[in-house]
Structure formats: C-alpha cells, structure tokens
Amino acid sequence: MQRILSISVIAVFVLFCGCKNENVKKMDENQTKEWKQINPEEISDNSIALFHDVWAIITAGEADDFNMMTASWGMLGTLWERPTAFCFVRPQRHTFNFTEKEDTFTLSFFDEKYRDQLQYLGTVSGRDEDKLKGSGFTKKILPSGNISYEEARLIIECKKIYVDFFKEENFLDASIPAKIYAEKDFHRIYIGVITNVWEKK
C-alpha cells in the first residue's frame, strides 16, 4: 500500500511539473493581445536595413543579471538548413561577458522614435551604470526566460550554435583590419539558430 501511495505521489508531481513547464512556453493573455509569434520566414523587414538603418539591441543574461548593447552590424539568413542570425561583439564590451556565458541571446528592434535610447545604449557601459534605467526601456521577460523590452517592435530569440573570432590572416582586404581593428580587438562572431520571433501587433 505504501509503495502504491509513493508511486501516486510521484505521478502527481511529474504531472504538475509537466503542466508548469508547458505553460512557461506560452505568453499570458495580456501579452498575446499585444504580441504575435511569427515564423522567421515571415519577418517582413529588409534584413540589411534592419541592422544598418534600424539597429538592434543585443541582449544576453538572466532576468536579474543581463546586459545589452546597440548593434548596427548583423545578418539574418539560412545556414546549416536552419534560420539563423549573426551578431558581432568586441571583447572589451561588457555585453561580451554575457554573450560568452549564456547559450542564448535576443535581437530587439525598435521604431525610429527610440533612436536616442539606442544611441545611449551604444555609448555607455553596463560596468559603469544601470543601462536599463538610463535608457528608459522596460524589461520584458519572454516565455523562454530570455530578455527583451516592452518598447521593441520585433524580437528575435537565438540559441548559439557557432562562435569564433575574426582572424587578421583571413581578411582578403587588408584595409578592413587596418581601419576597423587597429587595436587588434577583433569581434567575436555569434551565430544563433532562430528559436522564436515576436512581432508587435
């Protein structure tokens, strides 16, 4: 009888945990009123303009310990039969500590009215001040636990699948490292498979 009771308790515990984990994957009712989940192929923005003109915020970390930076270099595409995103972080950036440590990162894109905040996030360091407070953005915890911002209009969640540094000897155009990397501070390349895309309605 005691064995049957123990098995029943375990079964209930597993069932409860399973339901809880399933719920974590979904946005609550208030969130789904404002956001919709789309496939990577449904992103309507020109991917070149999305980075060069709109700019992204790269964010990595956990709800109580994360950092972000502005990025105007990046790519979206297909690699290894998966939808992927590329981003690049210099090793001296505080965000580098987070993109190195974490398995995931987000790319968040904003309307033009937030240009000043994006400029701010690209010029100050999280080592020196509370960048979230300084930007005026509102932290948004996604169902996956990844971090973005309520003010974003497009959020791309990524899981790292390849990392490497640019290498000086591999540049075929020597003017690039001479101009961009005079201090030899080559960017770290992060390739992430796109796991979720959220678009503001």
Phi and psi restraints in degrees (value plus and minus 20) as a CYANA .aco file:
   2 GLN   PHI     -84.4   -44.4
   2 GLN   PSI     -58.0   -18.0
   3 ARG   PHI     -84.7   -44.7
   3 ARG   PSI     -63.0   -23.0
   4 ILE   PHI     -82.2   -42.2
   4 ILE   PSI     -61.2   -21.2
   5 LEU   PHI     -83.1   -43.1
   5 LEU   PSI     -61.9   -21.9
   6 SER   PHI     -83.2   -43.2
   6 SER   PSI     -63.8   -23.8
   7 ILE   PHI     -82.4   -42.4
   7 ILE   PSI     -59.7   -19.7
   8 SER   PHI     -84.9   -44.9
   8 SER   PSI     -61.0   -21.0
   9 VAL   PHI     -83.8   -43.8
   9 VAL   PSI     -63.7   -23.7
  10 ILE   PHI     -81.8   -41.8
  10 ILE   PSI     -62.4   -22.4
  11 ALA   PHI     -82.5   -42.5
  11 ALA   PSI     -63.4   -23.4
  12 VAL   PHI     -84.2   -44.2
  12 VAL   PSI     -61.0   -21.0
  13 PHE   PHI     -82.5   -42.5
  13 PHE   PSI     -65.0   -25.0
  14 VAL   PHI     -83.2   -43.2
  14 VAL   PSI     -62.7   -22.7
  15 LEU   PHI     -82.0   -42.0
  15 LEU   PSI     -62.9   -22.9
  16 PHE   PHI     -83.1   -43.1
  16 PHE   PSI     -66.4   -26.4
  17 CYS   PHI     -82.8   -42.8
  17 CYS   PSI     -59.6   -19.6
  18 GLY   PHI     -82.5   -42.5
  18 GLY   PSI     -61.4   -21.4
  19 CYS   PHI     -86.7   -46.7
  19 CYS   PSI     -60.9   -20.9
  20 LYS   PHI     -82.4   -42.4
  20 LYS   PSI     -65.5   -25.5
  21 ASN   PHI     -84.1   -44.1
  21 ASN   PSI     -57.9   -17.9
  22 GLU   PHI     -84.3   -44.3
  22 GLU   PSI     -59.5   -19.5
  23 ASN   PHI     -87.3   -47.3
  23 ASN   PSI     -49.6    -9.6
  24 VAL   PHI     -82.3   -42.3
  24 VAL   PSI     -47.2    -7.2
  25 LYS   PHI     -96.1   -56.1
  25 LYS   PSI     -32.1     7.9
  26 LYS   PHI    -130.8   -90.8
  26 LYS   PSI     124.5   164.5
  27 MET   PHI     -94.6   -54.6
  27 MET   PSI     130.2   170.2
  28 ASP   PHI     -94.6   -54.6
  28 ASP   PSI     155.1   195.1
  29 GLU   PHI     -80.3   -40.3
  29 GLU   PSI     -60.4   -20.4
  30 ASN   PHI     -85.1   -45.1
  30 ASN   PSI     -57.6   -17.6
  31 GLN   PHI     -88.4   -48.4
  31 GLN   PSI     -61.2   -21.2
  32 THR   PHI     -90.8   -50.8
  32 THR   PSI     -38.0     2.0
  33 LYS   PHI     -89.7   -49.7
  33 LYS   PSI     -49.2    -9.2
  34 GLU   PHI    -121.6   -81.6
  34 GLU   PSI     -47.2    -7.2
  35 TRP   PHI    -143.6  -103.6
  35 TRP   PSI     130.6   170.6
  36 LYS   PHI    -150.7  -110.7
  36 LYS   PSI     125.1   165.1
  37 GLN   PHI    -110.3   -70.3
  37 GLN   PSI     111.3   151.3
  38 ILE   PHI    -145.8  -105.8
  38 ILE   PSI     144.3   184.3
  39 ASN   PHI     -98.0   -58.0
  39 ASN   PSI     131.1   171.1
  40 PRO   PHI     -73.2   -33.2
  40 PRO   PSI     -54.4   -14.4
  41 GLU   PHI     -87.9   -47.9
  41 GLU   PSI     -35.2     4.8
  42 GLU   PHI    -110.9   -70.9
  42 GLU   PSI     -21.7    18.3
  43 ILE   PHI     -84.3   -44.3
  43 ILE   PSI     100.4   140.4
  44 SER   PHI    -110.9   -70.9
  44 SER   PSI     -35.0     5.0
  45 ASP   PHI     -88.7   -48.7
  45 ASP   PSI     128.2   168.2
  46 ASN   PHI     -87.9   -47.9
  46 ASN   PSI     102.3   142.3
  47 SER   PHI     -87.4   -47.4
  47 SER   PSI     -48.5    -8.5
  48 ILE   PHI     -89.7   -49.7
  48 ILE   PSI     -68.6   -28.6
  49 ALA   PHI     -85.0   -45.0
  49 ALA   PSI     -51.4   -11.4
  50 LEU   PHI     -78.4   -38.4
  50 LEU   PSI     -60.1   -20.1
  51 PHE   PHI    -109.6   -69.6
  51 PHE   PSI     -68.2   -28.2
  52 HIS   PHI     -87.5   -47.5
  52 HIS   PSI     -60.3   -20.3
  53 ASP   PHI    -123.3   -83.3
  53 ASP   PSI     -63.4   -23.4
  54 VAL   PHI    -100.7   -60.7
  54 VAL   PSI     -62.0   -22.0
  55 TRP   PHI      58.5    98.5
  55 TRP   PSI     131.1   171.1
  56 ALA   PHI    -137.4   -97.4
  56 ALA   PSI     138.4   178.4
  57 ILE   PHI    -129.1   -89.1
  57 ILE   PSI      98.0   138.0
  58 ILE   PHI    -108.1   -68.1
  58 ILE   PSI     107.6   147.6
  59 THR   PHI    -151.4  -111.4
  59 THR   PSI     116.9   156.9
  60 ALA   PHI    -165.3  -125.3
  60 ALA   PSI     127.8   167.8
  61 GLY   PHI     112.7   152.7
  61 GLY   PSI    -187.9  -147.9
  62 GLU   PHI    -132.3   -92.3
  62 GLU   PSI     152.0   192.0
  63 ALA   PHI     -74.3   -34.3
  63 ALA   PSI     -56.6   -16.6
  64 ASP   PHI    -125.2   -85.2
  64 ASP   PSI     -13.6    26.4
  65 ASP   PHI    -179.0  -139.0
  65 ASP   PSI      71.0   111.0
  66 PHE   PHI    -167.2  -127.2
  66 PHE   PSI     148.0   188.0
  67 ASN   PHI    -166.2  -126.2
  67 ASN   PSI     141.1   181.1
  68 MET   PHI    -159.6  -119.6
  68 MET   PSI     138.4   178.4
  69 MET   PHI    -170.9  -130.9
  69 MET   PSI     133.0   173.0
  70 THR   PHI    -101.2   -61.2
  70 THR   PSI     121.5   161.5
  71 ALA   PHI    -157.1  -117.1
  71 ALA   PSI     110.3   150.3
  72 SER   PHI    -129.6   -89.6
  72 SER   PSI     -18.4    21.6
  73 TRP   PHI    -133.1   -93.1
  73 TRP   PSI     109.8   149.8
  74 GLY   PHI     154.7   194.7
  74 GLY   PSI     151.7   191.7
  75 MET   PHI    -169.3  -129.3
  75 MET   PSI     130.3   170.3
  76 LEU   PHI    -143.1  -103.1
  76 LEU   PSI     122.8   162.8
  77 GLY   PHI     159.5   199.5
  77 GLY   PSI    -174.7  -134.7
  78 THR   PHI    -144.5  -104.5
  78 THR   PSI     110.3   150.3
  79 LEU   PHI    -168.2  -128.2
  79 LEU   PSI     116.6   156.6
  80 TRP   PHI      34.6    74.6
  80 TRP   PSI      19.0    59.0
  81 GLU   PHI      43.1    83.1
  81 GLU   PSI       7.1    47.1
  82 ARG   PHI    -155.8  -115.8
  82 ARG   PSI     129.1   169.1
  83 PRO   PHI     -91.1   -51.1
  83 PRO   PSI     109.1   149.1
  84 THR   PHI    -154.2  -114.2
  84 THR   PSI     139.7   179.7
  85 ALA   PHI    -150.5  -110.5
  85 ALA   PSI     121.7   161.7
  86 PHE   PHI    -133.1   -93.1
  86 PHE   PSI     116.3   156.3
  87 CYS   PHI    -159.3  -119.3
  87 CYS   PSI     144.7   184.7
  88 PHE   PHI    -156.2  -116.2
  88 PHE   PSI     110.8   150.8
  89 VAL   PHI    -154.3  -114.3
  89 VAL   PSI     108.8   148.8
  90 ARG   PHI     -94.7   -54.7
  90 ARG   PSI     127.2   167.2
  91 PRO   PHI     -84.9   -44.9
  91 PRO   PSI     -42.3    -2.3
  92 GLN   PHI    -102.4   -62.4
  92 GLN   PSI     -29.7    10.3
  93 ARG   PHI     -93.3   -53.3
  93 ARG   PSI     120.4   160.4
  94 HIS   PHI     -81.6   -41.6
  94 HIS   PSI     -53.2   -13.2
  95 THR   PHI     -80.8   -40.8
  95 THR   PSI     -47.9    -7.9
  96 PHE   PHI     -74.9   -34.9
  96 PHE   PSI     -58.7   -18.7
  97 ASN   PHI     -79.6   -39.6
  97 ASN   PSI     -52.0   -12.0
  98 PHE   PHI    -105.2   -65.2
  98 PHE   PSI     -61.7   -21.7
  99 THR   PHI     -87.2   -47.2
  99 THR   PSI     -46.6    -6.6
 100 GLU   PHI     -94.3   -54.3
 100 GLU   PSI     -61.7   -21.7
 101 LYS   PHI     -97.3   -57.3
 101 LYS   PSI     -58.1   -18.1
 102 GLU   PHI    -108.8   -68.8
 102 GLU   PSI     135.2   175.2
 103 ASP   PHI    -105.5   -65.5
 103 ASP   PSI     -35.9     4.1
 104 THR   PHI    -150.0  -110.0
 104 THR   PSI     142.2   182.2
 105 PHE   PHI    -171.8  -131.8
 105 PHE   PSI     143.4   183.4
 106 THR   PHI    -142.0  -102.0
 106 THR   PSI     131.2   171.2
 107 LEU   PHI    -136.3   -96.3
 107 LEU   PSI     100.2   140.2
 108 SER   PHI    -137.5   -97.5
 108 SER   PSI     116.9   156.9
 109 PHE   PHI    -143.2  -103.2
 109 PHE   PSI     126.2   166.2
 110 PHE   PHI    -149.9  -109.9
 110 PHE   PSI     142.4   182.4
 111 ASP   PHI     -91.1   -51.1
 111 ASP   PSI     142.2   182.2
 112 GLU   PHI     -79.3   -39.3
 112 GLU   PSI     -47.4    -7.4
 113 LYS   PHI     -84.2   -44.2
 113 LYS   PSI     -33.5     6.5
 114 TYR   PHI    -119.0   -79.0
 114 TYR   PSI      -3.7    36.3
 115 ARG   PHI     -77.3   -37.3
 115 ARG   PSI     -61.9   -21.9
 116 ASP   PHI     -82.4   -42.4
 116 ASP   PSI     -59.8   -19.8
 117 GLN   PHI     -85.4   -45.4
 117 GLN   PSI     -58.2   -18.2
 118 LEU   PHI     -86.2   -46.2
 118 LEU   PSI     -59.9   -19.9
 119 GLN   PHI     -79.9   -39.9
 119 GLN   PSI     -65.1   -25.1
 120 TYR   PHI     -79.1   -39.1
 120 TYR   PSI     -68.0   -28.0
 121 LEU   PHI     -86.3   -46.3
 121 LEU   PSI     -39.7     0.3
 122 GLY   PHI    -109.4   -69.4
 122 GLY   PSI     -27.7    12.3
 123 THR   PHI    -139.2   -99.2
 123 THR   PSI     -30.8     9.2
 124 VAL   PHI    -135.5   -95.5
 124 VAL   PSI     142.8   182.8
 125 SER   PHI    -131.7   -91.7
 125 SER   PSI     121.5   161.5
 126 GLY   PHI     -87.9   -47.9
 126 GLY   PSI     -32.8     7.2
 127 ARG   PHI     -89.6   -49.6
 127 ARG   PSI     -48.9    -8.9
 128 ASP   PHI    -121.1   -81.1
 128 ASP   PSI     -45.1    -5.1
 129 GLU   PHI    -177.6  -137.6
 129 GLU   PSI     147.9   187.9
 130 ASP   PHI     -99.9   -59.9
 130 ASP   PSI      78.0   118.0
 131 LYS   PHI     -88.1   -48.1
 131 LYS   PSI     -53.7   -13.7
 132 LEU   PHI     -83.4   -43.4
 132 LEU   PSI     -66.6   -26.6
 133 LYS   PHI     -83.0   -43.0
 133 LYS   PSI     -64.1   -24.1
 134 GLY   PHI     -84.6   -44.6
 134 GLY   PSI     -52.0   -12.0
 135 SER   PHI     -97.7   -57.7
 135 SER   PSI     -46.2    -6.2
 136 GLY   PHI      60.7   100.7
 136 GLY   PSI     -18.0    22.0
 137 PHE   PHI     -95.0   -55.0
 137 PHE   PSI     138.3   178.3
 138 THR   PHI    -129.1   -89.1
 138 THR   PSI     103.4   143.4
 139 LYS   PHI     -81.2   -41.2
 139 LYS   PSI     115.6   155.6
 140 LYS   PHI    -142.7  -102.7
 140 LYS   PSI      97.9   137.9
 141 ILE   PHI    -111.8   -71.8
 141 ILE   PSI      96.9   136.9
 142 LEU   PHI     -97.8   -57.8
 142 LEU   PSI     142.9   182.9
 143 PRO   PHI     -74.7   -34.7
 143 PRO   PSI     -49.6    -9.6
 144 SER   PHI     -96.0   -56.0
 144 SER   PSI     -34.6     5.4
 145 GLY   PHI      79.2   119.2
 145 GLY   PSI     -31.1     8.9
 146 ASN   PHI     -87.3   -47.3
 146 ASN   PSI     140.7   180.7
 147 ILE   PHI    -131.4   -91.4
 147 ILE   PSI     114.9   154.9
 148 SER   PHI    -164.1  -124.1
 148 SER   PSI    -169.4  -129.4
 149 TYR   PHI    -162.0  -122.0
 149 TYR   PSI     120.6   160.6
 150 GLU   PHI     -80.6   -40.6
 150 GLU   PSI     -49.7    -9.7
 151 GLU   PHI     -99.6   -59.6
 151 GLU   PSI     -30.4     9.6
 152 ALA   PHI     -85.4   -45.4
 152 ALA   PSI     135.4   175.4
 153 ARG   PHI    -128.6   -88.6
 153 ARG   PSI     -37.8     2.2
 154 LEU   PHI    -167.0  -127.0
 154 LEU   PSI     109.3   149.3
 155 ILE   PHI    -146.5  -106.5
 155 ILE   PSI     108.1   148.1
 156 ILE   PHI    -137.7   -97.7
 156 ILE   PSI      99.3   139.3
 157 GLU   PHI    -115.0   -75.0
 157 GLU   PSI     117.6   157.6
 158 CYS   PHI    -154.4  -114.4
 158 CYS   PSI     126.7   166.7
 159 LYS   PHI    -134.4   -94.4
 159 LYS   PSI     105.1   145.1
 160 LYS   PHI     -81.1   -41.1
 160 LYS   PSI     113.4   153.4
 161 ILE   PHI    -147.4  -107.4
 161 ILE   PSI     -29.7    10.3
 162 TYR   PHI    -178.9  -138.9
 162 TYR   PSI     117.7   157.7
 163 VAL   PHI    -159.3  -119.3
 163 VAL   PSI     129.0   169.0
 164 ASP   PHI    -191.1  -151.1
 164 ASP   PSI     143.0   183.0
 165 PHE   PHI    -114.6   -74.6
 165 PHE   PSI     127.2   167.2
 166 PHE   PHI     -80.5   -40.5
 166 PHE   PSI     123.6   163.6
 167 LYS   PHI    -140.2  -100.2
 167 LYS   PSI     111.1   151.1
 168 GLU   PHI     -76.4   -36.4
 168 GLU   PSI     -59.5   -19.5
 169 GLU   PHI     -89.9   -49.9
 169 GLU   PSI     -33.3     6.7
 170 ASN   PHI    -114.3   -74.3
 170 ASN   PSI     -24.7    15.3
 171 PHE   PHI     -96.7   -56.7
 171 PHE   PSI     103.7   143.7
 172 LEU   PHI    -104.8   -64.8
 172 LEU   PSI     -39.5     0.5
 173 ASP   PHI    -128.6   -88.6
 173 ASP   PSI      80.7   120.7
 174 ALA   PHI     -85.2   -45.2
 174 ALA   PSI     -37.2     2.8
 175 SER   PHI     -90.4   -50.4
 175 SER   PSI     -42.7    -2.7
 176 ILE   PHI     -88.8   -48.8
 176 ILE   PSI     -76.9   -36.9
 177 PRO   PHI     -84.6   -44.6
 177 PRO   PSI     -51.7   -11.7
 178 ALA   PHI     -83.2   -43.2
 178 ALA   PSI     -58.2   -18.2
 179 LYS   PHI    -107.8   -67.8
 179 LYS   PSI     -65.0   -25.0
 180 ILE   PHI    -109.4   -69.4
 180 ILE   PSI     -50.2   -10.2
 181 TYR   PHI    -144.6  -104.6
 181 TYR   PSI      31.0    71.0
 182 ALA   PHI     -81.2   -41.2
 182 ALA   PSI     -48.8    -8.8
 183 GLU   PHI    -112.6   -72.6
 183 GLU   PSI     -14.3    25.7
 184 LYS   PHI      43.0    83.0
 184 LYS   PSI       5.6    45.6
 185 ASP   PHI    -114.0   -74.0
 185 ASP   PSI      48.1    88.1
 186 PHE   PHI     -85.6   -45.6
 186 PHE   PSI     120.4   160.4
 187 HIS   PHI     -82.5   -42.5
 187 HIS   PSI     128.4   168.4
 188 ARG   PHI    -109.2   -69.2
 188 ARG   PSI     110.9   150.9
 189 ILE   PHI    -114.3   -74.3
 189 ILE   PSI     108.9   148.9
 190 TYR   PHI    -138.2   -98.2
 190 TYR   PSI     100.0   140.0
 191 ILE   PHI    -127.5   -87.5
 191 ILE   PSI     103.1   143.1
 192 GLY   PHI    -142.9  -102.9
 192 GLY   PSI     117.7   157.7
 193 VAL   PHI     -94.8   -54.8
 193 VAL   PSI     115.3   155.3
 194 ILE   PHI     -96.4   -56.4
 194 ILE   PSI      99.3   139.3
 195 THR   PHI    -119.8   -79.8
 195 THR   PSI     -52.0   -12.0
 196 ASN   PHI    -171.0  -131.0
 196 ASN   PSI     127.1   167.1
 197 VAL   PHI    -150.7  -110.7
 197 VAL   PSI     109.0   149.0
 198 TRP   PHI    -139.1   -99.1
 198 TRP   PSI     112.1   152.1
 199 GLU   PHI    -144.0  -104.0
 199 GLU   PSI     112.5   152.5
 200 LYS   PHI     -91.6   -51.6
 200 LYS   PSI     115.6   155.6
